[in-house]
């Protein structure tokens, strides 16, 4: 067991999966915008839903940055123009990379998440050289090398789900990147995940022949709040 205190833990780069878009958010403006966004998305009005998604995450972008900084976590990159689609629902999110101990990153993310009525957060860091352990999980990053609108993301998500994944997170500013992590909720073993990745990439290449991808090991924490 790692008995180091948070200040003694290694400082690593982490990806953070977090949103403020909840209909139960105590911020009544965000709550109302989220209800409108969800209604547009369900009705297939994706352009309207995307515009509201950006408004929602923009409202708390600075708050998220300040929360990490207050906990001693360095913000390496933070952009609010990102979103995920999971199990048929849109989830506006942040494209955020931070550096700090896992404990500090988790504490900061959990504080922000609880404040915005989020049920779960995800943090992931790449496995260190020589590091081994049962907590390691694979993660897929696909750079589609194309601008990704919400309409296109919905179409891509159909391909993603056909390969056995629940959805993906999209960051259009980073070469149209999408991320899929091998979380326990997928109910796949490592070999099945890798097989699904190959099928997914092959399916996406038909429309995005310039895509690039990488599969790496991560330590992934999905914390319920």
C-alpha positions as protocol buffer text, in pm:
chain_id: "A"
residue {
  index: 1
  type: UNK
  ca { x: 0 y: 0 z: 0 }
}
residue {
  index: 2
  type: UNK
  ca { x: 125 y: 348 z: -86 }
}
residue {
  index: 3
  type: UNK
  ca { x: 156 y: 533 z: 244 }
}
residue {
  index: 4
  type: UNK
  ca { x: 293 y: 857 z: 98 }
}
residue {
  index: 5
  type: UNK
  ca { x: 109 y: 1177 z: 183 }
}
residue {
  index: 6
  type: UNK
  ca { x: -40 y: 1379 z: -105 }
}
residue {
  index: 7
  type: UNK
  ca { x: 257 y: 1617 z: -95 }
}
residue {
  index: 8
  type: UNK
  ca { x: 500 y: 1324 z: -122 }
}
residue {
  index: 9
  type: UNK
  ca { x: 324 y: 1153 z: -411 }
}
residue {
  index: 10
  type: UNK
  ca { x: 478 y: 1181 z: -759 }
}
residue {
  index: 11
  type: UNK
  ca { x: 358 y: 1462 z: -976 }
}
residue {
  index: 12
  type: UNK
  ca { x: 212 y: 1329 z: -1302 }
}
residue {
  index: 13
  type: UNK
  ca { x: 14 y: 1459 z: -1594 }
}
residue {
  index: 14
  type: UNK
  ca { x: -354 y: 1360 z: -1575 }
}
residue {
  index: 15
  type: UNK
  ca { x: -647 y: 1377 z: -1809 }
}
residue {
  index: 16
  type: UNK
  ca { x: -966 y: 1475 z: -1627 }
}
residue {
  index: 17
  type: UNK
  ca { x: -1320 y: 1386 z: -1731 }
}
residue {
  index: 18
  type: UNK
  ca { x: -1561 y: 1627 z: -1568 }
}
residue {
  index: 19
  type: UNK
  ca { x: -1869 y: 1831 z: -1649 }
}
residue {
  index: 20
  type: UNK
  ca { x: -2088 y: 2098 z: -1491 }
}
residue {
  index: 21
  type: UNK
  ca { x: -2391 y: 2018 z: -1709 }
}
residue {
  index: 22
  type: UNK
  ca { x: -2649 y: 1875 z: -1473 }
}
residue {
  index: 23
  type: UNK
  ca { x: -3020 y: 1951 z: -1461 }
}
residue {
  index: 24
  type: UNK
  ca { x: -2991 y: 1938 z: -1080 }
}
residue {
  index: 25
  type: UNK
  ca { x: -2709 y: 2194 z: -1071 }
}
residue {
  index: 26
  type: UNK
  ca { x: -2749 y: 2448 z: -791 }
}
residue {
  index: 27
  type: UNK
  ca { x: -2655 y: 2715 z: -1047 }
}
residue {
  index: 28
  type: UNK
  ca { x: -3003 y: 2777 z: -1186 }
}
residue {
  index: 29
  type: UNK
  ca { x: -2872 y: 2923 z: -1513 }
}
residue {
  index: 30
  type: UNK
  ca { x: -2662 y: 2612 z: -1584 }
}
residue {
  index: 31
  type: UNK
  ca { x: -2952 y: 2388 z: -1481 }
}
residue {
  index: 32
  type: UNK
  ca { x: -3187 y: 2564 z: -1722 }
}
residue {
  index: 33
  type: UNK
  ca { x: -2935 y: 2563 z: -2007 }
}
residue {
  index: 34
  type: UNK
  ca { x: -2876 y: 2191 z: -1950 }
}
residue {
  index: 35
  type: UNK
  ca { x: -3249 y: 2115 z: -1972 }
}
residue {
  index: 36
  type: UNK
  ca { x: -3273 y: 2310 z: -2298 }
}
residue {
  index: 37
  type: UNK
  ca { x: -2963 y: 2139 z: -2439 }
}
residue {
  index: 38
  type: UNK
  ca { x: -3091 y: 1791 z: -2354 }
}
residue {
  index: 39
  type: UNK
  ca { x: -3427 y: 1867 z: -2515 }
}
residue {
  index: 40
  type: UNK
  ca { x: -3259 y: 1985 z: -2836 }
}
residue {
  index: 41
  type: UNK
  ca { x: -3030 y: 1680 z: -2844 }
}
residue {
  index: 42
  type: UNK
  ca { x: -3312 y: 1430 z: -2797 }
}
residue {
  index: 43
  type: UNK
  ca { x: -3506 y: 1601 z: -3076 }
}
residue {
  index: 44
  type: UNK
  ca { x: -3208 y: 1584 z: -3313 }
}
residue {
  index: 45
  type: UNK
  ca { x: -3144 y: 1959 z: -3314 }
}
residue {
  index: 46
  type: UNK
  ca { x: -2772 y: 1909 z: -3277 }
}
residue {
  index: 47
  type: UNK
  ca { x: -2655 y: 2258 z: -3379 }
}
residue {
  index: 48
  type: UNK
  ca { x: -2875 y: 2414 z: -3111 }
}
residue {
  index: 49
  type: UNK
  ca { x: -2760 y: 2158 z: -2853 }
}
residue {
  index: 50
  type: UNK
  ca { x: -2393 y: 2222 z: -2938 }
}
residue {
  index: 51
  type: UNK
  ca { x: -2431 y: 2598 z: -2898 }
}
residue {
  index: 52
  type: UNK
  ca { x: -2581 y: 2554 z: -2553 }
}
residue {
  index: 53
  type: UNK
  ca { x: -2315 y: 2301 z: -2454 }
}
residue {
  index: 54
  type: UNK
  ca { x: -2046 y: 2562 z: -2511 }
}
residue {
  index: 55
  type: UNK
  ca { x: -2236 y: 2818 z: -2305 }
}
residue {
  index: 56
  type: UNK
  ca { x: -2267 y: 2571 z: -2019 }
}
residue {
  index: 57
  type: UNK
  ca { x: -1900 y: 2479 z: -1991 }
}
residue {
  index: 58
  type: UNK
  ca { x: -1784 y: 2837 z: -2053 }
}
residue {
  index: 59
  type: UNK
  ca { x: -1968 y: 2950 z: -1740 }
}
residue {
  index: 60
  type: UNK
  ca { x: -1748 y: 2737 z: -1510 }
}
residue {
  index: 61
  type: UNK
  ca { x: -1418 y: 2724 z: -1701 }
}
residue {
  index: 62
  type: UNK
  ca { x: -1240 y: 2975 z: -1478 }
}
residue {
  index: 63
  type: UNK
  ca { x: -1390 y: 2818 z: -1166 }
}
residue {
  index: 64
  type: UNK
  ca { x: -1249 y: 2479 z: -1268 }
}
residue {
  index: 65
  type: UNK
  ca { x: -903 y: 2627 z: -1326 }
}
residue {
  index: 66
  type: UNK
  ca { x: -910 y: 2808 z: -992 }
}
residue {
  index: 67
  type: UNK
  ca { x: -1014 y: 2489 z: -810 }
}
residue {
  index: 68
  type: UNK
  ca { x: -715 y: 2296 z: -942 }
}
residue {
  index: 69
  type: UNK
  ca { x: -474 y: 2579 z: -868 }
}
residue {
  index: 70
  type: UNK
  ca { x: -605 y: 2613 z: -512 }
}
residue {
  index: 71
  type: UNK
  ca { x: -519 y: 2246 z: -453 }
}
residue {
  index: 72
  type: UNK
  ca { x: -166 y: 2288 z: -586 }
}
residue {
  index: 73
  type: UNK
  ca { x: -237 y: 2132 z: -925 }
}
residue {
  index: 74
  type: UNK
  ca { x: -84 y: 2293 z: -1234 }
}
residue {
  index: 75
  type: UNK
  ca { x: -323 y: 2340 z: -1526 }
}
residue {
  index: 76
  type: UNK
  ca { x: -136 y: 2250 z: -1844 }
}
residue {
  index: 77
  type: UNK
  ca { x: -427 y: 2292 z: -2084 }
}
residue {
  index: 78
  type: UNK
  ca { x: -792 y: 2379 z: -2038 }
}
residue {
  index: 79
  type: UNK
  ca { x: -1052 y: 2431 z: -2309 }
}
residue {
  index: 80
  type: UNK
  ca { x: -1427 y: 2421 z: -2264 }
}
residue {
  index: 81
  type: UNK
  ca { x: -1513 y: 2327 z: -2624 }
}
residue {
  index: 82
  type: UNK
  ca { x: -1531 y: 1952 z: -2574 }
}
residue {
  index: 83
  type: UNK
  ca { x: -1814 y: 1705 z: -2526 }
}
residue {
  index: 84
  type: UNK
  ca { x: -1889 y: 1340 z: -2478 }
}
residue {
  index: 85
  type: UNK
  ca { x: -2175 y: 1123 z: -2596 }
}
residue {
  index: 86
  type: UNK
  ca { x: -2254 y: 827 z: -2372 }
}
residue {
  index: 87
  type: UNK
  ca { x: -2545 y: 588 z: -2396 }
}
residue {
  index: 88
  type: UNK
  ca { x: -2732 y: 826 z: -2623 }
}
residue {
  index: 89
  type: UNK
  ca { x: -2685 y: 1138 z: -2411 }
}
residue {
  index: 90
  type: UNK
  ca { x: -2470 y: 1445 z: -2470 }
}
residue {
  index: 91
  type: UNK
  ca { x: -2230 y: 1549 z: -2195 }
}
residue {
  index: 92
  type: UNK
  ca { x: -2048 y: 1881 z: -2238 }
}
residue {
  index: 93
  type: UNK
  ca { x: -1705 y: 1851 z: -2084 }
}
residue {
  index: 94
  type: UNK
  ca { x: -1362 y: 2010 z: -2065 }
}
residue {
  index: 95
  type: UNK
  ca { x: -1050 y: 1918 z: -2255 }
}
residue {
  index: 96
  type: UNK
  ca { x: -823 y: 1946 z: -1954 }
}
residue {
  index: 97
  type: UNK
  ca { x: -476 y: 1822 z: -1871 }
}
residue {
  index: 98
  type: UNK
  ca { x: -325 y: 1895 z: -1532 }
}
residue {
  index: 99
  type: UNK
  ca { x: -8 y: 1806 z: -1343 }
}
residue {
  index: 100
  type: UNK
  ca { x: 4 y: 1709 z: -979 }
}
residue {
  index: 101
  type: UNK
  ca { x: -27 y: 1415 z: -745 }
}
residue {
  index: 102
  type: UNK
  ca { x: -319 y: 1184 z: -814 }
}
residue {
  index: 103
  type: UNK
  ca { x: -458 y: 1258 z: -467 }
}
residue {
  index: 104
  type: UNK
  ca { x: -456 y: 1634 z: -526 }
}
residue {
  index: 105
  type: UNK
  ca { x: -605 y: 1603 z: -875 }
}
residue {
  index: 106
  type: UNK
  ca { x: -880 y: 1377 z: -745 }
}
residue {
  index: 107
  type: UNK
  ca { x: -956 y: 1607 z: -452 }
}
residue {
  index: 108
  type: UNK
  ca { x: -985 y: 1913 z: -676 }
}
residue {
  index: 109
  type: UNK
  ca { x: -1194 y: 1737 z: -939 }
}
residue {
  index: 110
  type: UNK
  ca { x: -1424 y: 1592 z: -674 }
}
residue {
  index: 111
  type: UNK
  ca { x: -1475 y: 1933 z: -516 }
}
residue {
  index: 112
  type: UNK
  ca { x: -1577 y: 2084 z: -850 }
}
residue {
  index: 113
  type: UNK
  ca { x: -1792 y: 1784 z: -939 }
}
residue {
  index: 114
  type: UNK
  ca { x: -1985 y: 1786 z: -612 }
}
residue {
  index: 115
  type: UNK
  ca { x: -2047 y: 2159 z: -645 }
}
residue {
  index: 116
  type: UNK
  ca { x: -2207 y: 2094 z: -983 }
}
residue {
  index: 117
  type: UNK
  ca { x: -2415 y: 1788 z: -889 }
}
residue {
  index: 118
  type: UNK
  ca { x: -2200 y: 1543 z: -1084 }
}
residue {
  index: 119
  type: UNK
  ca { x: -2236 y: 1176 z: -991 }
}
residue {
  index: 120
  type: UNK
  ca { x: -1895 y: 1058 z: -1112 }
}
residue {
  index: 121
  type: UNK
  ca { x: -1560 y: 1193 z: -1230 }
}
residue {
  index: 122
  type: UNK
  ca { x: -1274 y: 1027 z: -1415 }
}
residue {
  index: 123
  type: UNK
  ca { x: -903 y: 1094 z: -1395 }
}
residue {
  index: 124
  type: UNK
  ca { x: -640 y: 908 z: -1596 }
}
residue {
  index: 125
  type: UNK
  ca { x: -263 y: 917 z: -1606 }
}
residue {
  index: 126
  type: UNK
  ca { x: -25 y: 726 z: -1830 }
}
residue {
  index: 127
  type: UNK
  ca { x: 148 y: 431 z: -1668 }
}
residue {
  index: 128
  type: UNK
  ca { x: 501 y: 524 z: -1566 }
}
residue {
  index: 129
  type: UNK
  ca { x: 796 y: 344 z: -1720 }
}
residue {
  index: 130
  type: UNK
  ca { x: 852 y: 17 z: -1534 }
}
residue {
  index: 131
  type: UNK
  ca { x: 521 y: 47 z: -1350 }
}
residue {
  index: 132
  type: UNK
  ca { x: 298 y: -260 z: -1336 }
}
residue {
  index: 133
  type: UNK
  ca { x: -20 y: -344 z: -1157 }
}
residue {
  index: 134
  type: UNK
  ca { x: -379 y: -465 z: -1186 }
}
residue {
  index: 135
  type: UNK
  ca { x: -507 y: -106 z: -1192 }
}
residue {
  index: 136
  type: UNK
  ca { x: -357 y: -44 z: -1539 }
}
residue {
  index: 137
  type: UNK
  ca { x: -614 y: -8 z: -1816 }
}
residue {
  index: 138
  type: UNK
  ca { x: -585 y: 58 z: -2187 }
}
residue {
  index: 139
  type: UNK
  ca { x: -693 y: 386 z: -2338 }
}
residue {
  index: 140
  type: UNK
  ca { x: -750 y: 468 z: -2705 }
}
residue {
  index: 141
  type: UNK
  ca { x: -685 y: 811 z: -2851 }
}
residue {
  index: 142
  type: UNK
  ca { x: -789 y: 866 z: -3213 }
}
residue {
  index: 143
  type: UNK
  ca { x: -682 y: 1181 z: -3398 }
}
residue {
  index: 144
  type: UNK
  ca { x: -931 y: 1206 z: -3683 }
}
residue {
  index: 145
  type: UNK
  ca { x: -745 y: 1505 z: -3831 }
}
residue {
  index: 146
  type: UNK
  ca { x: -1075 y: 1669 z: -3914 }
}
residue {
  index: 147
  type: UNK
  ca { x: -1305 y: 1925 z: -3756 }
}
residue {
  index: 148
  type: UNK
  ca { x: -1571 y: 1738 z: -3558 }
}
residue {
  index: 149
  type: UNK
  ca { x: -1916 y: 1893 z: -3526 }
}
residue {
  index: 150
  type: UNK
  ca { x: -2177 y: 1752 z: -3290 }
}
residue {
  index: 151
  type: UNK
  ca { x: -2364 y: 1607 z: -3589 }
}
residue {
  index: 152
  type: UNK
  ca { x: -2052 y: 1417 z: -3692 }
}
residue {
  index: 153
  type: UNK
  ca { x: -1984 y: 1308 z: -3335 }
}
residue {
  index: 154
  type: UNK
  ca { x: -2331 y: 1156 z: -3314 }
}
residue {
  index: 155
  type: UNK
  ca { x: -2260 y: 960 z: -3634 }
}
residue {
  index: 156
  type: UNK
  ca { x: -1918 y: 852 z: -3505 }
}
residue {
  index: 157
  type: UNK
  ca { x: -2070 y: 746 z: -3173 }
}
residue {
  index: 158
  type: UNK
  ca { x: -2294 y: 505 z: -3364 }
}
residue {
  index: 159
  type: UNK
  ca { x: -1980 y: 335 z: -3495 }
}
residue {
  index: 160
  type: UNK
  ca { x: -1827 y: 343 z: -3147 }
}
residue {
  index: 161
  type: UNK
  ca { x: -2130 y: 175 z: -2990 }
}
residue {
  index: 162
  type: UNK
  ca { x: -2149 y: -87 z: -3266 }
}
residue {
  index: 163
  type: UNK
  ca { x: -1800 y: -197 z: -3155 }
}
residue {
  index: 164
  type: UNK
  ca { x: -1914 y: -246 z: -2796 }
}
residue {
  index: 165
  type: UNK
  ca { x: -1824 y: 89 z: -2638 }
}
residue {
  index: 166
  type: UNK
  ca { x: -2071 y: 310 z: -2453 }
}
residue {
  index: 167
  type: UNK
  ca { x: -1950 y: 631 z: -2615 }
}
residue {
  index: 168
  type: UNK
  ca { x: -1652 y: 862 z: -2650 }
}
residue {
  index: 169
  type: UNK
  ca { x: -1522 y: 1206 z: -2560 }
}
residue {
  index: 170
  type: UNK
  ca { x: -1441 y: 1450 z: -2840 }
}
residue {
  index: 171
  type: UNK
  ca { x: -1202 y: 1747 z: -2844 }
}
residue {
  index: 172
  type: UNK
  ca { x: -1228 y: 1910 z: -3185 }
}
residue {
  index: 173
  type: UNK
  ca { x: -939 y: 2152 z: -3130 }
}
residue {
  index: 174
  type: UNK
  ca { x: -686 y: 1871 z: -3083 }
}
residue {
  index: 175
  type: UNK
  ca { x: -685 y: 1733 z: -3438 }
}
residue {
  index: 176
  type: UNK
  ca { x: -1043 y: 1621 z: -3390 }
}
residue {
  index: 177
  type: UNK
  ca { x: -941 y: 1378 z: -3119 }
}
residue {
  index: 178
  type: UNK
  ca { x: -1164 y: 1125 z: -2947 }
}
residue {
  index: 179
  type: UNK
  ca { x: -1087 y: 919 z: -2639 }
}
residue {
  index: 180
  type: UNK
  ca { x: -1218 y: 583 z: -2520 }
}
residue {
  index: 181
  type: UNK
  ca { x: -1093 y: 432 z: -2194 }
}
residue {
  index: 182
  type: UNK
  ca { x: -1116 y: 67 z: -2089 }
}
residue {
  index: 183
  type: UNK
  ca { x: -1323 y: 116 z: -1777 }
}
residue {
  index: 184
  type: UNK
  ca { x: -1482 y: -163 z: -1573 }
}
residue {
  index: 185
  type: UNK
  ca { x: -1827 y: -55 z: -1693 }
}
residue {
  index: 186
  type: UNK
  ca { x: -1746 y: -189 z: -2042 }
}
residue {
  index: 187
  type: UNK
  ca { x: -1739 y: -547 z: -1913 }
}
residue {
  index: 188
  type: UNK
  ca { x: -1454 y: -639 z: -2151 }
}
residue {
  index: 189
  type: UNK
  ca { x: -1119 y: -797 z: -2079 }
}
residue {
  index: 190
  type: UNK
  ca { x: -801 y: -644 z: -2223 }
}
residue {
  index: 191
  type: UNK
  ca { x: -797 y: -872 z: -2528 }
}
residue {
  index: 192
  type: UNK
  ca { x: -1160 y: -791 z: -2610 }
}
residue {
  index: 193
  type: UNK
  ca { x: -1089 y: -420 z: -2575 }
}
residue {
  index: 194
  type: UNK
  ca { x: -796 y: -440 z: -2816 }
}
residue {
  index: 195
  type: UNK
  ca { x: -1005 y: -637 z: -3066 }
}
residue {
  index: 196
  type: UNK
  ca { x: -1284 y: -378 z: -3042 }
}
residue {
  index: 197
  type: UNK
  ca { x: -1029 y: -99 z: -3095 }
}
residue {
  index: 198
  type: UNK
  ca { x: -911 y: -258 z: -3422 }
}
residue {
  index: 199
  type: UNK
  ca { x: -1269 y: -289 z: -3545 }
}
residue {
  index: 200
  type: UNK
  ca { x: -1344 y: 71 z: -3444 }
}
residue {
  index: 201
  type: UNK
  ca { x: -1039 y: 215 z: -3618 }
}
residue {
  index: 202
  type: UNK
  ca { x: -1111 y: 16 z: -3933 }
}
residue {
  index: 203
  type: UNK
  ca { x: -1468 y: 146 z: -3932 }
}
residue {
  index: 204
  type: UNK
  ca { x: -1361 y: 509 z: -3886 }
}
residue {
  index: 205
  type: UNK
  ca { x: -1096 y: 492 z: -4158 }
}
residue {
  index: 206
  type: UNK
  ca { x: -1367 y: 466 z: -4420 }
}
residue {
  index: 207
  type: UNK
  ca { x: -1466 y: 827 z: -4356 }
}
residue {
  index: 208
  type: UNK
  ca { x: -1145 y: 961 z: -4198 }
}
residue {
  index: 209
  type: UNK
  ca { x: -855 y: 806 z: -4395 }
}
residue {
  index: 210
  type: UNK
  ca { x: -603 y: 1050 z: -4242 }
}
residue {
  index: 211
  type: UNK
  ca { x: -673 y: 939 z: -3886 }
}
residue {
  index: 212
  type: UNK
  ca { x: -397 y: 837 z: -3647 }
}
residue {
  index: 213
  type: UNK
  ca { x: -437 y: 648 z: -3323 }
}
residue {
  index: 214
  type: UNK
  ca { x: -249 y: 522 z: -3023 }
}
residue {
  index: 215
  type: UNK
  ca { x: -329 y: 274 z: -2749 }
}
residue {
  index: 216
  type: UNK
  ca { x: -154 y: 322 z: -2416 }
}
residue {
  index: 217
  type: UNK
  ca { x: -182 y: 199 z: -2060 }
}
residue {
  index: 218
  type: UNK
  ca { x: -334 y: 431 z: -1803 }
}
residue {
  index: 219
  type: UNK
  ca { x: -413 y: 425 z: -1436 }
}
residue {
  index: 220
  type: UNK
  ca { x: -781 y: 519 z: -1439 }
}
residue {
  index: 221
  type: UNK
  ca { x: -986 y: 629 z: -1142 }
}
residue {
  index: 222
  type: UNK
  ca { x: -1362 y: 663 z: -1175 }
}
residue {
  index: 223
  type: UNK
  ca { x: -1480 y: 809 z: -847 }
}
residue {
  index: 224
  type: UNK
  ca { x: -1843 y: 828 z: -739 }
}
residue {
  index: 225
  type: UNK
  ca { x: -1931 y: 1149 z: -560 }
}
